[in-house]
Amino acid sequence: MSGQISGILSGTMAQEMKLEVLSNNMANANTVGFKEDRVFRIPSSPSSVWDNIPGSSQKDLSINNVSSLPVGSFTNFEQGHLKTTGNALDVALDGDGFFSVQTSKGLQYTRKGNFVLNSNGTLVTQEGYPVLGNGGGEIRISGKNVVVASNGAIIVDGLETDSLKIVDFVNKKGLLKIGESLYRPQDPNDTGAPAVKTQVQQGAIEASNVDSIKMMTEMIDVIRGYESYQKILQSMNDTNGKTNEIGKLS
């Protein structure tokens, strides 16, 4: 009986974790450059965990959320569709790769390209993190006509002033999601390589890759599963209570 209860409790907690991941996806459905997390089941044999995630291997898999429960989550880096905004400082990546930004915690990476200029004329993210150029320094823009070429070159009033540092990682699933649409590699020495095949589109942003309808459907299924576990637990609790009462009478 204790084994059954343990299994049901584990199943209930797993459903709670799934709901948490799905809810976070839904909450970020309109976040620029957001990448959804997906829940997968961890099999009893650790060596086969990689088989549950297409395109993954033990070398490059990054599990964002894992505990003693038989489930974990990973980030789906599939590209979201590009939305035209007409804003000169909005840039989207068509293809693999990430913008490089400098944060208080070091060099980090993002697909969120709705940039702005701060009071010093530095190109920054919405959160105020400087966007880095190919040389590794901050990008300063002082001029009226800003053009971002498809290769990432930044041309101000007809003169090329810098170029966006866009990198990609061989082991993309080795990137850790750390909030604010930022990522960092598990290996601090992995700074990626130039994303040579990626095209930069000015005046556009990359939408979240969350499929809201799909997420809602999955959330409904998870809630139903959770309720089923709760009913089983309640039924077992009632049965135990009646068994104890009979035991006392006898």
Buried (B, 14 or more C-beta within 10 A) or exposed (E): EEEEBEEBEBBBBBBEBBBBBBEBBBEBBEBBBBBBBBBBEBEEEEEEBBEEBEEBEEEBBBBBBBEEBBBBBBBBBEBBEBEEBEBBBBBBBBEBBBBBBBBEEEBBBBBBBBBBBEEEEBBBBEEEBBBBBBEEEBBBBEEEEBEBBEEBBBBBEEEEBBBBBBBBBEBBBBBBBBEBBBBBBEEEEBBBEEBEEBBBBBBBBBBBBBEEEEBEEBBEEBBEBBEBBEEBBEEBEEEEEEEEEEEEEE
